[in-house]
Amino acid sequence: MPRPTNGMAIASLVLGILWLYWVGSILALVFGYIARQQIAQRGESGGGLATAGIVLGWIGVGTFFLMLFFVFVVAAGAPASSY
């Protein structure tokens, strides 16, 4: 009998792929870590899906902070407008 796939692992992977303006990345991390705990407790399958969702979530969060850094660098280097 095949083991069922954890639904949180699937949700983590989907949200990691979609990003949804970086909110999806944070949810991918949350669902991925919860899914890994559930998989260990229940013996379900989907560990690879959860791990992939976690990796994509961290990539999304890293991209967000990188974009934020560049916005501040550009804003700090922009000349002040004078009238």
One Martini backbone bead per residue (centre of mass of N, CA, C, O) as a GRO file, in nm:
protein
   83
    1MET     BB    1   0.095   0.038   0.026
    2PRO     BB    2   0.083   0.357  -0.027
    3ARG     BB    3   0.193   0.649   0.071
    4PRO     BB    4   0.095   0.943   0.164
    5THR     BB    5   0.088   1.271   0.074
    6ASN     BB    6   0.173   1.563   0.192
    7GLY     BB    7   0.001   1.863   0.177
    8MET     BB    8   0.215   2.067   0.284
    9ALA     BB    9   0.431   1.996   0.076
   10ILE     BB   10   0.276   2.086  -0.170
   11ALA     BB   11   0.223   2.378  -0.078
   12SER     BB   12   0.519   2.458  -0.053
   13LEU     BB   13   0.598   2.420  -0.349
   14VAL     BB   14   0.389   2.607  -0.479
   15LEU     BB   15   0.469   2.867  -0.318
   16GLY     BB   16   0.767   2.866  -0.408
   17ILE     BB   17   0.701   2.909  -0.711
   18LEU     BB   18   0.501   3.169  -0.693
   19TRP     BB   19   0.556   3.368  -0.425
   20LEU     BB   20   0.354   3.611  -0.397
   21TYR     BB   21   0.519   3.862  -0.314
   22TRP     BB   22   0.684   3.681  -0.084
   23VAL     BB   23   0.461   3.542   0.082
   24GLY     BB   24   0.498   3.257  -0.035
   25SER     BB   25   0.780   3.211   0.084
   26ILE     BB   26   0.699   3.209   0.381
   27LEU     BB   27   0.485   2.985   0.354
   28ALA     BB   28   0.679   2.771   0.246
   29LEU     BB   29   0.843   2.752   0.504
   30VAL     BB   30   0.622   2.680   0.702
   31PHE     BB   31   0.507   2.430   0.551
   32GLY     BB   32   0.774   2.274   0.525
   33TYR     BB   33   0.839   2.238   0.829
   34ILE     BB   34   0.572   2.103   0.903
   35ALA     BB   35   0.592   1.867   0.703
   36ARG     BB   36   0.847   1.736   0.820
   37GLN     BB   37   0.719   1.668   1.091
   38GLN     BB   38   0.479   1.499   0.985
   39ILE     BB   39   0.645   1.289   0.831
   40ALA     BB   40   0.798   1.180   1.079
   41GLN     BB   41   0.538   1.097   1.243
   42ARG     BB   42   0.353   0.947   0.998
   43GLY     BB   43   0.508   0.831   0.734
   44GLU     BB   44   0.509   1.002   0.495
   45SER     BB   45   0.522   1.148   0.198
   46GLY     BB   46   0.725   1.444   0.078
   47GLY     BB   47   1.017   1.540   0.153
   48GLY     BB   48   1.111   1.666  -0.118
   49LEU     BB   49   0.891   1.880  -0.137
   50ALA     BB   50   0.959   2.027   0.125
   51THR     BB   51   1.252   2.096   0.054
   52ALA     BB   52   1.191   2.255  -0.203
   53GLY     BB   53   1.013   2.469  -0.063
   54ILE     BB   54   1.234   2.574   0.125
   55VAL     BB   55   1.438   2.661  -0.087
   56LEU     BB   56   1.247   2.856  -0.239
   57GLY     BB   57   1.185   3.032   0.005
   58TRP     BB   58   1.479   3.131   0.055
   59ILE     BB   59   1.514   3.257  -0.221
   60GLY     BB   60   1.283   3.463  -0.192
   61VAL     BB   61   1.390   3.606   0.062
   62GLY     BB   62   1.665   3.683  -0.057
   63THR     BB   63   1.551   3.853  -0.290
   64PHE     BB   64   1.408   4.060  -0.118
   65PHE     BB   65   1.663   4.168   0.033
   66LEU     BB   66   1.816   4.246  -0.221
   67MET     BB   67   1.611   4.452  -0.325
   68LEU     BB   68   1.612   4.629  -0.074
   69PHE     BB   69   1.910   4.704  -0.088
   70PHE     BB   70   1.901   4.842  -0.371
   71VAL     BB   71   1.699   5.059  -0.298
   72PHE     BB   72   1.878   5.195  -0.078
   73VAL     BB   73   2.125   5.251  -0.255
   74VAL     BB   74   1.980   5.429  -0.463
   75ALA     BB   75   1.860   5.633  -0.259
   76ALA     BB   76   2.141   5.722  -0.139
   77GLY     BB   77   2.268   5.800  -0.439
   78ALA     BB   78   2.065   6.007  -0.486
   79PRO     BB   79   2.004   6.307  -0.574
   80ALA     BB   80   1.900   6.595  -0.460
   81SER     BB   81   1.648   6.798  -0.501
   82SER     BB   82   1.638   7.123  -0.648
   83TYR     BB   83   1.485   7.465  -0.652
   0.00000   0.00000   0.00000
